């Protein structure tokens, strides 16, 4: 069974590389960005914990004649987690508040936009020896969006729902080091009824369809039982859902997550 799973994952990886190489040949613009998370988890018991995670993105390259955005995105996550561990698998349920801030003063919108969101995140880990399979579903609901196009309170307050599903495979090389590959697909499930005829898509209310996909390649290194770092390369593709999902741009991220566990129980 283990050999069958590994073979299937290898075939999936090779097919993904072939597909991505075709996308890379597209004339759509290329963007170069950094992405940083400080992920703090406060564990009150083996089951209950609290996540506090600020993040920042910086754009250093944009193909064509347009200037890079530099510091353009600020985010903050906070919320409780419930974790239940079994012999071979682990279930986790999270409910997080999320702030998203877009400094687009150097971009076409020439303004600062922000939104308030709520995310319900169920996930499952399944371990097969040194191999861990993970499926995480994030139901991301936006309930407030502030920007120059939304001129009334009824437009700023609304509701849209986005599903972000990530499938991840990691393999432990040592007790401290593991490598990973993951793919995250974004699926718009519900558009906001009050602003659908103004503008859709991040950083506005979400749009129906598949606006984005991310491929992750990287590793996790445990410095000690409480502290770990995860450097990754992320290949993001953005699509125009209103134009037959035409490829809009390709973003290359240098990603780093610094994770710290505060354990408050024996």
PEWO-V733284 format. One record per backbone hydrogen bond with DSSP energy under -1.0 kcal/mol. NH is the residue of the N-H (numbers start at 1). CO is the residue of the C=O. E is the energy in kcal/mol with one decimal. If there is no record, write none. Layout:
[[NH/CO/E] [NH/CO/E]]
This chain:
[[5/1/-2.2] [6/2/-2.3] [7/3/-2.3] [8/4/-2.3] [9/5/-2.4] [10/6/-2.2] [11/7/-2.3] [12/8/-2.1] [13/9/-2.3] [14/10/-2.4] [15/11/-2.2] [16/12/-2.0] [17/13/-2.3] [18/14/-1.9] [19/15/-2.2] [20/16/-2.8] [21/17/-2.1] [22/18/-1.3] [23/19/-1.8] [24/20/-2.5] [26/23/-1.9] [31/250/-2.7] [32/61/-2.5] [33/252/-2.6] [34/58/-2.7] [35/254/-2.2] [36/56/-2.7] [37/256/-2.2] [38/54/-2.1] [39/258/-2.9] [40/52/-2.5] [41/260/-2.8] [42/50/-3.0] [43/262/-2.9] [44/48/-1.9] [45/48/-1.6] [49/81/-1.9] [50/42/-2.2] [51/79/-2.9] [52/40/-2.6] [53/77/-2.9] [55/75/-2.7] [56/36/-2.1] [57/73/-2.1] [58/34/-1.9] [59/70/-2.5] [60/32/-2.0] [61/32/-1.6] [63/30/-2.5] [70/59/-1.6] [72/57/-1.5] [73/57/-1.3] [74/101/-2.8] [75/55/-2.0] [76/99/-1.8] [77/53/-2.3] [78/97/-2.0] [79/51/-1.9] [81/49/-2.7] [82/93/-2.9] [83/47/-2.5] [84/91/-2.8] [86/89/-2.6] [90/125/-2.1] [91/84/-2.8] [92/123/-2.2] [93/82/-2.7] [94/121/-1.5] [95/80/-2.0] [96/119/-2.6] [97/78/-3.3] [98/117/-2.4] [99/76/-2.5] [100/115/-2.1] [101/74/-3.3] [102/113/-3.9] [103/72/-2.1] [104/102/-1.2] [104/111/-2.1] [107/104/-1.3] [110/104/-1.1] [113/102/-2.5] [114/146/-1.6] [115/100/-2.1] [116/144/-2.2] [117/98/-2.5] [118/141/-2.8] [119/96/-3.1] [120/139/-2.0] [121/94/-2.9] [123/92/-2.4] [124/135/-1.8] [125/90/-2.4] [126/133/-2.9] [127/88/-3.1] [128/131/-3.5] [131/128/-2.0] [132/170/-2.7] [133/126/-2.9] [134/168/-2.8] [135/124/-2.1] [136/166/-2.7] [137/122/-2.7] [138/164/-2.4] [139/120/-2.9] [140/162/-3.5] [141/118/-3.0] [142/160/-1.8] [143/116/-1.9] [144/116/-1.4] [145/156/-2.0] [146/114/-3.1] [156/152/-1.8] [157/153/-2.6] [158/143/-1.6] [160/142/-1.4] [161/190/-2.0] [162/140/-2.4] [163/187/-3.1] [164/138/-2.6] [165/185/-2.1] [166/136/-2.9] [167/183/-2.4] [168/134/-2.7] [169/181/-2.9] [170/132/-2.4] [171/179/-2.5] [172/130/-2.3] [173/177/-1.9] [174/177/-2.1] [178/220/-2.0] [179/171/-2.3] [180/218/-2.6] [181/169/-2.2] [182/216/-2.1] [183/167/-2.1] [184/214/-3.1] [185/165/-2.4] [186/212/-2.3] [187/163/-3.0] [188/209/-3.4] [189/161/-2.5] [190/161/-1.8] [198/195/-1.7] [199/195/-1.2] [201/205/-2.6] [204/201/-2.9] [209/188/-1.4] [213/237/-1.8] [214/184/-2.8] [215/235/-2.0] [216/182/-3.1] [217/233/-2.1] [218/180/-2.0] [219/231/-1.8] [220/178/-2.7] [221/229/-3.0] [222/176/-2.8] [223/227/-1.4] [224/227/-1.9] [228/259/-2.3] [229/221/-2.3] [230/257/-2.3] [232/255/-2.5] [233/217/-3.2] [234/253/-1.9] [235/215/-2.5] [236/251/-3.1] [237/213/-2.5] [238/249/-2.2] [239/211/-2.7] [240/246/-2.8] [243/240/-1.5] [245/240/-1.3] [248/238/-3.3] [249/238/-1.1] [250/29/-2.6] [251/236/-3.0] [252/31/-3.0] [253/234/-3.0] [254/33/-2.2] [255/232/-2.7] [256/35/-2.3] [257/230/-1.4] [258/37/-2.4] [259/228/-2.8] [260/39/-2.9] [261/226/-2.3] [262/41/-3.2] [264/43/-2.8]]
